[in-house]
Amino acid sequence: VEISLDGEILTLKGERKFEKEEGKEGRKYHRVERSYGTFVRSFQLPSNIDADKASAQLTDGVLTLRLPKKDVVKGRKIEVGNA
């Protein structure tokens, strides 16, 4: 699995390989209910994602992406004085 973040576009690339399995009693068989081969998916992200703090983890076939938001600089109130 390859993950890239270019600007506001998150791209996931990967490949699921076809594997043969050994069945019971020495018989060879493999039942495929999901597709295999390469895949690419791209997602448009909001502009307030902090790419430097992004992280990814693959556990038991589940990919978890953490894309924290940037700290938003809040405006401040400016007092107007009399001259």
QUISULVEN-V434300 format. One record per residue. N is the residue number from 0. RES is the residue in three letters. PSI is psi as a letter, one per 30 degrees, with the letter a starting at -180 (* if undefined). NEAR is the number of other ideal C-beta (glycine too) atoms within 8 Angstrom. D_CENTER is the distance of its C-alpha to the mean C-alpha in whole Angstrom. Layout:
n=N res=RES psi=PSI near=NEAR d_center=D_CENTER
n=N res=RES psi=PSI near=NEAR d_center=D_CENTER
This chain:
n=0 res=VAL psi=k near=7 d_center=10
n=1 res=GLU psi=k near=6 d_center=9
n=2 res=ILE psi=k near=10 d_center=6
n=3 res=SER psi=k near=7 d_center=8
n=4 res=LEU psi=j near=11 d_center=9
n=5 res=ASP psi=j near=5 d_center=12
n=6 res=GLY psi=c near=4 d_center=14
n=7 res=GLU psi=g near=7 d_center=13
n=8 res=ILE psi=j near=10 d_center=11
n=9 res=LEU psi=k near=11 d_center=7
n=10 res=THR psi=k near=12 d_center=7
n=11 res=LEU psi=k near=13 d_center=6
n=12 res=LYS psi=k near=10 d_center=10
n=13 res=GLY psi=l near=8 d_center=11
n=14 res=GLU psi=k near=6 d_center=15
n=15 res=ARG psi=j near=9 d_center=16
n=16 res=LYS psi=k near=5 d_center=20
n=17 res=PHE psi=k near=7 d_center=23
n=18 res=GLU psi=k near=5 d_center=25
n=19 res=LYS psi=k near=6 d_center=28
n=20 res=GLU psi=l near=7 d_center=29
n=21 res=GLU psi=k near=5 d_center=33
n=22 res=GLY psi=a near=8 d_center=34
n=23 res=LYS psi=l near=4 d_center=37
n=24 res=GLU psi=h near=4 d_center=40
n=25 res=GLY psi=f near=6 d_center=39
n=26 res=ARG psi=k near=6 d_center=38
n=27 res=LYS psi=k near=8 d_center=35
n=28 res=TYR psi=l near=6 d_center=33
n=29 res=HIS psi=k near=8 d_center=29
n=30 res=ARG psi=k near=4 d_center=28
n=31 res=VAL psi=j near=7 d_center=25
n=32 res=GLU psi=f near=3 d_center=24
n=33 res=ARG psi=l near=5 d_center=20
n=34 res=SER psi=l near=5 d_center=20
n=35 res=TYR psi=l near=7 d_center=19
n=36 res=GLY psi=a near=6 d_center=19
n=37 res=THR psi=l near=6 d_center=16
n=38 res=PHE psi=l near=9 d_center=13
n=39 res=VAL psi=k near=7 d_center=11
n=40 res=ARG psi=k near=6 d_center=9
n=41 res=SER psi=k near=8 d_center=9
n=42 res=PHE psi=k near=8 d_center=9
n=43 res=GLN psi=k near=5 d_center=12
n=44 res=LEU psi=l near=10 d_center=11
n=45 res=PRO psi=l near=6 d_center=14
n=46 res=SER psi=f near=5 d_center=16
n=47 res=ASN psi=g near=7 d_center=16
n=48 res=ILE psi=k near=13 d_center=13
n=49 res=ASP psi=j near=11 d_center=14
n=50 res=ALA psi=f near=6 d_center=12
n=51 res=ASP psi=f near=4 d_center=14
n=52 res=LYS psi=g near=6 d_center=13
n=53 res=ALA psi=k near=12 d_center=9
n=54 res=SER psi=l near=6 d_center=9
n=55 res=ALA psi=k near=9 d_center=7
n=56 res=GLN psi=k near=6 d_center=9
n=57 res=LEU psi=j near=8 d_center=10
n=58 res=THR psi=k near=6 d_center=13
n=59 res=ASP psi=h near=3 d_center=15
n=60 res=GLY psi=g near=4 d_center=13
n=61 res=VAL psi=k near=6 d_center=11
n=62 res=LEU psi=k near=8 d_center=7
n=63 res=THR psi=k near=8 d_center=7
n=64 res=LEU psi=k near=9 d_center=5
n=65 res=ARG psi=j near=7 d_center=8
n=66 res=LEU psi=i near=9 d_center=9
n=67 res=PRO psi=l near=8 d_center=12
n=68 res=LYS psi=l near=9 d_center=15
n=69 res=LYS psi=l near=7 d_center=17
n=70 res=ASP psi=k near=5 d_center=21
n=71 res=VAL psi=k near=6 d_center=23
n=72 res=VAL psi=j near=4 d_center=26
n=73 res=LYS psi=k near=4 d_center=29
n=74 res=GLY psi=l near=4 d_center=32
n=75 res=ARG psi=l near=4 d_center=35
n=76 res=LYS psi=k near=4 d_center=39
n=77 res=ILE psi=k near=4 d_center=41
n=78 res=GLU psi=k near=4 d_center=45
n=79 res=VAL psi=k near=3 d_center=48
n=80 res=GLY psi=l near=4 d_center=51
n=81 res=ASN psi=k near=2 d_center=54
n=82 res=ALA psi=* near=2 d_center=56
